[in-house]
């Protein structure tokens, strides 16, 4: 097991896996955001309105859909952190990926909540 005090936390292979995971979560978030925006714009109730987010359902879908993808992606990264730690591997890389996704989630939800 790696001694945390030694700071031997460099592992290019684990970093590539974590970076790939983050990119996949971000791509999935973009797909969910695009689908939510297309759905909100095509609703019959919103066709006559001046804004795309004309009612509560549209605001919640566009606001919470991508946020939930980022939340579950961050939780998944923390689960992988725990698995890597138990295996004695380089776990801080996965922890950084989880905190990065959680930070993006908070920023996205703050912006989405401010537009309501």
MDTraj code that builds the backbone (N, CA, C; nanometers):
import mdtraj as md
import numpy as np

residues = "UNK UNK UNK UNK UNK UNK UNK UNK UNK UNK UNK UNK UNK UNK UNK UNK UNK UNK UNK UNK UNK UNK UNK UNK UNK UNK UNK UNK UNK UNK UNK UNK UNK UNK UNK UNK UNK UNK UNK UNK UNK UNK UNK UNK UNK UNK UNK UNK UNK UNK UNK UNK UNK UNK UNK UNK UNK UNK UNK UNK UNK UNK UNK UNK UNK UNK UNK UNK UNK UNK UNK UNK UNK UNK UNK UNK UNK UNK UNK UNK UNK UNK UNK UNK UNK UNK UNK UNK UNK UNK UNK UNK UNK UNK UNK UNK UNK UNK UNK UNK UNK UNK UNK UNK UNK UNK UNK UNK UNK UNK UNK UNK UNK UNK UNK UNK".split()
xyz = np.array([
    [0.0843, -0.1187, 0.0000],
    [0.0000, 0.0000, 0.0000],
    [0.0882, 0.1242, 0.0000],
    [0.0458, 0.2269, -0.0682],
    [0.1224, 0.3496, -0.0791],
    [0.1069, 0.4305, 0.0485],
    [0.2178, 0.4782, 0.1021],
    [0.2143, 0.5650, 0.2186],
    [0.1791, 0.7059, 0.1715],
    [0.0715, 0.7621, 0.2247],
    [0.0239, 0.8919, 0.1777],
    [0.1229, 1.0046, 0.2044],
    [0.2087, 0.9873, 0.3017],
    [0.3047, 1.0916, 0.3356],
    [0.4137, 1.1020, 0.2292],
    [0.4415, 0.9925, 0.1603],
    [0.5489, 0.9921, 0.0618],
    [0.5163, 1.0700, -0.0650],
    [0.3912, 1.0921, -0.0925],
    [0.3479, 1.1688, -0.2101],
    [0.3905, 1.1060, -0.3419],
    [0.3930, 0.9747, -0.3492],
    [0.4210, 0.9068, -0.4761],
    [0.2889, 0.8881, -0.5494],
    [0.2322, 0.9974, -0.5980],
    [0.0985, 0.9932, -0.6554],
    [0.0999, 1.0166, -0.8049],
    [0.2090, 0.9897, -0.8700],
    [0.2172, 1.0115, -1.0139],
    [0.1976, 0.8779, -1.0848],
    [0.0942, 0.8723, -1.1681],
    [0.0661, 0.7512, -1.2451],
    [-0.0021, 0.7935, -1.3753],
    [0.0726, 0.8033, -1.4847],
    [0.0145, 0.8501, -1.6108],
    [-0.1033, 0.7656, -1.6592],
    [-0.0995, 0.6361, -1.6373],
    [-0.2087, 0.5495, -1.6832],
    [-0.3385, 0.5814, -1.6084],
    [-0.3299, 0.5968, -1.4775],
    [-0.4484, 0.6323, -1.3989],
    [-0.4973, 0.7714, -1.4354],
    [-0.4053, 0.8640, -1.4595],
    [-0.4450, 0.9979, -1.5000],
    [-0.5210, 0.9958, -1.6322],
    [-0.4741, 0.9171, -1.7279],
    [-0.5436, 0.9079, -1.8568],
    [-0.6838, 0.8503, -1.8392],
    [-0.6960, 0.7476, -1.7548],
    [-0.8281, 0.6879, -1.7291],
    [-0.9215, 0.7892, -1.6642],
    [-0.8710, 0.8650, -1.5665],
    [-0.9538, 0.9645, -1.4984],
    [-0.9910, 1.0778, -1.5946],
    [-0.8965, 1.1217, -1.6758],
    [-0.9251, 1.2283, -1.7724],
    [-1.0280, 1.1824, -1.8748],
    [-1.0155, 1.0588, -1.9203],
    [-1.1133, 1.0034, -2.0149],
    [-1.2520, 0.9974, -1.9505],
    [-1.2577, 0.9575, -1.8243],
    [-1.3852, 0.9510, -1.7512],
    [-1.4488, 1.0902, -1.7446],
    [-1.3695, 1.1918, -1.7102],
    [-1.4224, 1.3280, -1.6994],
    [-1.4722, 1.3769, -1.8350],
    [-1.3990, 1.3500, -1.9402],
    [-1.4404, 1.3928, -2.0745],
    [-1.5717, 1.3240, -2.1142],
    [-1.5858, 1.1967, -2.0822],
    [-1.7094, 1.1246, -2.1144],
    [-1.8265, 1.1826, -2.0366],
    [-1.8060, 1.2127, -1.9081],
    [-1.9137, 1.2721, -1.8278],
    [-1.9513, 1.4094, -1.8835],
    [-1.8527, 1.4888, -1.9220],
    [-1.8813, 1.6211, -1.9785],
    [-1.9539, 1.6102, -2.1126],
    [-1.9167, 1.5141, -2.1946],
    [-1.9859, 1.4940, -2.3221],
    [-2.1303, 1.4510, -2.2989],
    [-2.1513, 1.3610, -2.2039],
    [-2.2871, 1.3181, -2.1708],
    [-2.3687, 1.4343, -2.1153],
    [-2.3053, 1.5196, -2.0361],
    [-2.3729, 1.6387, -1.9841],
    [-2.4142, 1.7313, -2.0980],
    [-2.3276, 1.7494, -2.1954],
    [-2.3606, 1.8353, -2.3098],
    [-2.4751, 1.7764, -2.3910],
    [-2.4772, 1.6450, -2.4077],
    [-2.5868, 1.5800, -2.4809],
    [-2.7185, 1.5982, -2.4062],
    [-2.7170, 1.5790, -2.2749],
    [-2.8393, 1.5962, -2.1951],
    [-2.8847, 1.7418, -2.1991],
    [-2.7914, 1.8358, -2.1912],
    [-2.8277, 1.9773, -2.1983],
    [-2.8890, 2.0114, -2.3341],
    [-2.8295, 1.9617, -2.4407],
    [-2.8839, 1.9888, -2.5748],
    [-3.0219, 1.9267, -2.5912],
    [-3.0391, 1.8035, -2.5442],
    [-3.1704, 1.7385, -2.5538],
    [-3.2750, 1.8135, -2.4714],
    [-3.2369, 1.8617, -2.3537],
    [-3.3312, 1.9363, -2.2701],
    [-3.3688, 2.0687, -2.3363],
    [-3.2722, 2.1348, -2.3967],
    [-3.3023, 2.2618, -2.4640],
    [-3.3909, 2.2408, -2.5864],
    [-3.3648, 2.1362, -2.6628],
    [-3.4483, 2.1067, -2.7796],
    [-3.5896, 2.0728, -2.7352],
    [-3.6019, 1.9921, -2.6294],
    [-3.7337, 1.9565, -2.5775],
    [-3.8082, 2.0804, -2.5280],
    [-3.7377, 2.1686, -2.4552],
    [-3.8031, 2.2885, -2.4012],
    [-3.8464, 2.3831, -2.5126],
    [-3.7690, 2.3926, -2.6186],
    [-3.8031, 2.4834, -2.7284],
    [-3.9171, 2.4299, -2.8134],
    [-3.9355, 2.2987, -2.8197],
    [-4.0359, 2.2393, -2.9072],
    [-4.1705, 2.2180, -2.8384],
    [-4.1817, 2.2525, -2.7123],
    [-4.3085, 2.2307, -2.6420],
    [-4.4158, 2.3245, -2.6959],
    [-4.5366, 2.2750, -2.7154],
    [-4.6435, 2.3605, -2.7688],
    [-4.6730, 2.4815, -2.6795],
    [-4.6577, 2.4633, -2.5511],
    [-4.6861, 2.5730, -2.4590],
    [-4.5848, 2.6866, -2.4749],
    [-4.4634, 2.6529, -2.5162],
    [-4.3568, 2.7526, -2.5265],
    [-4.3407, 2.8113, -2.6668],
    [-4.4143, 2.7605, -2.7637],
    [-4.3985, 2.8106, -2.9005],
    [-4.4416, 2.9565, -2.9135],
    [-4.5432, 2.9973, -2.8396],
    [-4.5923, 3.1343, -2.8485],
    [-4.5209, 3.2287, -2.7524],
    [-4.4424, 3.1747, -2.6616],
    [-4.3761, 3.2575, -2.5605],
    [-4.2511, 3.3249, -2.6181],
    [-4.2086, 3.4302, -2.5499],
    [-4.0893, 3.5029, -2.5929],
    [-3.9604, 3.4319, -2.5548],
    [-3.9663, 3.3495, -2.4514],
    [-3.8463, 3.2797, -2.4057],
    [-3.8618, 3.1292, -2.4254],
    [-3.7498, 3.0612, -2.4319],
    [-3.7519, 2.9162, -2.4486],
    [-3.7959, 2.8481, -2.3190],
    [-3.7569, 2.9031, -2.2056],
    [-3.7916, 2.8460, -2.0759],
    [-3.9149, 2.9184, -2.0228],
    [-4.0308, 2.8812, -2.0760],
    [-4.1514, 2.9575, -2.0481],
    [-4.2269, 2.9111, -1.9237],
    [-4.2013, 2.7908, -1.8748],
    [-4.2726, 2.7441, -1.7567],
    [-4.1786, 2.6673, -1.6640],
    [-4.2333, 2.6241, -1.5529],
    [-4.1529, 2.5570, -1.4510],
    [-4.0936, 2.4257, -1.5008],
    [-4.1692, 2.3489, -1.5765],
    [-4.1182, 2.2207, -1.6249],
    [-3.9958, 2.2393, -1.7145],
    [-3.9997, 2.3374, -1.8011],
    [-3.8858, 2.3633, -1.8900],
    [-3.7651, 2.4110, -1.8102],
    [-3.7873, 2.4992, -1.7133],
    [-3.6761, 2.5485, -1.6311],
    [-3.6125, 2.4361, -1.5490],
    [-3.6958, 2.3503, -1.4924],
    [-3.6424, 2.2401, -1.4118],
    [-3.5664, 2.1394, -1.4970],
    [-3.6187, 2.1097, -1.6147],
    [-3.5529, 2.0126, -1.7014],
    [-3.4170, 2.0631, -1.7483],
    [-3.4122, 2.1857, -1.7938],
    [-3.2868, 2.2426, -1.8426],
    [-3.1906, 2.2675, -1.7267],
    [-3.2438, 2.3009, -1.6104],
    [-3.1575, 2.3286, -1.4957],
    [-3.1065, 2.2048, -1.4252],
    [-3.1937, 2.1064, -1.4062],
    [-3.1549, 1.9902, -1.3265],
    [-3.0987, 1.8734, -1.4075],
    [-3.1372, 1.8582, -1.5317],
    [-3.0903, 1.7449, -1.6123],
    [-2.9384, 1.7352, -1.6194],
    [-2.8716, 1.8372, -1.6731],
    [-2.7247, 1.8321, -1.6778],
    [-2.6610, 1.8331, -1.5392],
    [-2.7249, 1.9006, -1.4446],
    [-2.6723, 1.9017, -1.3083],
    [-2.6710, 1.7630, -1.2461],
    [-2.7743, 1.6861, -1.2737],
    [-2.7798, 1.5493, -1.2212],
    [-2.6742, 1.4600, -1.2866],
    [-2.6482, 1.4807, -1.4143],
    [-2.5433, 1.4032, -1.4810],
    [-2.4076, 1.4339, -1.4167],
    [-2.3814, 1.5609, -1.3887],
    [-2.2562, 1.5978, -1.3230],
    [-2.2493, 1.5427, -1.1808],
    [-2.3625, 1.5426, -1.1105],
    [-2.3666, 1.4871, -0.9750],
    [-2.3325, 1.3388, -0.9753],
    [-2.3995, 1.2631, -1.0611],
    [-2.3744, 1.1196, -1.0660],
    [-2.2336, 1.0886, -1.1182],
    [-2.1829, 1.1729, -1.2087],
    [-2.0455, 1.1556, -1.2550],
    [-1.9457, 1.1785, -1.1423],
    [-1.9698, 1.2801, -1.0598],
    [-1.8833, 1.3049, -0.9449],
    [-1.8901, 1.1936, -0.8433],
    [-2.0097, 1.1435, -0.8162],
    [-2.0240, 1.0314, -0.7235],
    [-1.9513, 0.9084, -0.7784],
    [-1.9636, 0.8848, -0.9080],
    [-1.8928, 0.7727, -0.9698],
    [-1.7417, 0.7870, -0.9565],
    [-1.6913, 0.9103, -0.9705],
    [-1.5475, 0.9318, -0.9553],
    [-1.5042, 0.9049, -0.8113],
    [-1.5875, 0.9408, -0.7147],
    [-1.5527, 0.9138, -0.5754],
    [-1.5611, 0.7651, -0.5429],
    [-1.6507, 0.6930, -0.6074],
    [-1.6554, 0.5478, -0.5898],
    [-1.5271, 0.4856, -0.6463],
    [-1.4834, 0.5349, -0.7615],
    [-1.3577, 0.4859, -0.8183],
    [-1.2382, 0.5258, -0.7316],
    [-1.2468, 0.6410, -0.6645],
    [-1.1429, 0.6806, -0.5693],
    [-1.1319, 0.5783, -0.4577],
    [-1.2455, 0.5397, -0.4031],
    [-1.2463, 0.4419, -0.2942],
    [-1.1909, 0.3073, -0.3401],
    [-1.2298, 0.2638, -0.4584],
    [-1.1793, 0.1367, -0.5100],
    [-1.0278, 0.1416, -0.5320],
    [-0.9797, 0.2545, -0.5836],
    [-0.8358, 0.2703, -0.6072],
    [-0.7601, 0.2753, -0.4740],
    [-0.8171, 0.3407, -0.3749],
    [-0.7537, 0.3488, -0.2428],
    [-0.7448, 0.2106, -0.1779],
    [-0.8545, 0.1347, -0.1866],
    [-0.8544, 0.0005, -0.1289],
    [-0.7548, -0.0923, -0.1976],
    [-0.7324, -0.0687, -0.3264],
    [-0.6371, -0.1508, -0.4012],
    [-0.4927, -0.1050, -0.3795],
    [-0.4751, 0.0060, -0.3057],
    [-0.3401, 0.0559, -0.2812],
    [-0.2837, 0.1351, -0.3960],
    [-0.3710, 0.1866, -0.4800],
    [-0.3266, 0.2600, -0.5980],
    [-0.3180, 0.4092, -0.5742],
    [-0.3099, 0.4825, -0.6829],
    [-0.2955, 0.6278, -0.6795],
    [-0.4351, 0.6903, -0.6825],
    [-0.4933, 0.7021, -0.5671],
    [-0.6322, 0.7468, -0.5556],
    [-0.6527, 0.8974, -0.5670],
    [-0.5558, 0.9866, -0.5352],
    [-0.5838, 1.1305, -0.5428],
    [-0.6209, 1.1795, -0.6823],
    [-0.5795, 1.1089, -0.7849],
    [-0.6158, 1.1487, -0.9215],
    [-0.7670, 1.1380, -0.9396],
    [-0.8250, 1.0289, -0.8924],
    [-0.9696, 1.0114, -0.9037],
    [-1.0441, 1.1085, -0.8129],
    [-0.9866, 1.1382, -0.6974],
    [-1.0506, 1.2344, -0.6081],
    [-1.0544, 1.3725, -0.6736],
    [-0.9466, 1.4079, -0.7415],
    [-0.9444, 1.5350, -0.8138],
    [-1.0491, 1.5396, -0.9238],
    [-1.0686, 1.4283, -0.9923],
    [-1.1714, 1.4221, -1.0965],
    [-1.3103, 1.4409, -1.0357],
    [-1.3338, 1.3790, -0.9206],
    [-1.4635, 1.3934, -0.8536],
    [-1.4890, 1.5361, -0.8101],
    [-1.3885, 1.5999, -0.7506],
    [-1.4074, 1.7387, -0.7071],
    [-1.4228, 1.8331, -0.8260],
    [-1.3553, 1.8060, -0.9345],
    [-1.3715, 1.8873, -1.0551],
    [-1.5157, 1.8794, -1.1057],
    [-1.5714, 1.7575, -1.1112],
    [-1.7094, 1.7418, -1.1581],
    [-1.8081, 1.8038, -1.0605],
    [-1.7836, 1.7921, -0.9307],
    [-1.8723, 1.8549, -0.8328],
    [-1.8667, 2.0075, -0.8439],
    [-1.7482, 2.0628, -0.8676],
    [-1.7362, 2.2080, -0.8834],
    [-1.8129, 2.2550, -1.0065],
    [-1.8001, 2.1823, -1.1166],
    [-1.8773, 2.2182, -1.2367],
    [-2.0269, 2.2078, -1.2111],
    [-2.0693, 2.1080, -1.1336],
    [-2.2107, 2.0933, -1.1020],
    [-2.2607, 2.2138, -1.0232],
    [-2.1849, 2.2570, -0.9233],
    [-2.2277, 2.3718, -0.8426],
    [-2.2331, 2.4981, -0.9273],
    [-2.1345, 2.5176, -1.0132],
    [-2.1345, 2.6352, -1.1009],
    [-2.2543, 2.6304, -1.1957],
    [-2.2807, 2.5144, -1.2563],
    [-2.3925, 2.5026, -1.3493],
    [-2.5254, 2.5270, -1.2778],
    [-2.5434, 2.4653, -1.1616],
    [-2.6692, 2.4834, -1.0893],
    [-2.6872, 2.6256, -1.0399],
    [-2.5782, 2.6943, -1.0071],
    [-2.5865, 2.8343, -0.9663],
    [-2.6312, 2.9207, -1.0837],
    [-2.5747, 2.8971, -1.1998],
    [-2.6135, 2.9736, -1.3180],
    [-2.7577, 2.9405, -1.3574],
    [-2.7929, 2.8117, -1.3561],
    [-2.9288, 2.7719, -1.3921],
    [-3.0303, 2.8243, -1.2924],
    [-2.9950, 2.8260, -1.1644],
    [-3.0867, 2.8779, -1.0638],
    [-3.1024, 3.0293, -1.0734],
    [-2.9991, 3.0967, -1.1165],
    [-3.0066, 3.2419, -1.1317],
    [-3.0917, 3.2833, -1.2513],
    [-3.1086, 3.1962, -1.3468],
    [-3.1876, 3.2314, -1.4646],
    [-3.3363, 3.2059, -1.4449],
    [-3.3718, 3.1471, -1.3329],
    [-3.5133, 3.1142, -1.3083],
    [-3.5959, 3.2322, -1.2696],
])
top = md.Topology()
chain = top.add_chain()
for i, resn in enumerate(residues, 1):
    res = top.add_residue(resn, chain, resSeq=i)
    for name in ("N", "CA", "C"):
        top.add_atom(name, md.element.get_by_symbol(name[0]), res)
traj = md.Trajectory(xyz[None], top)
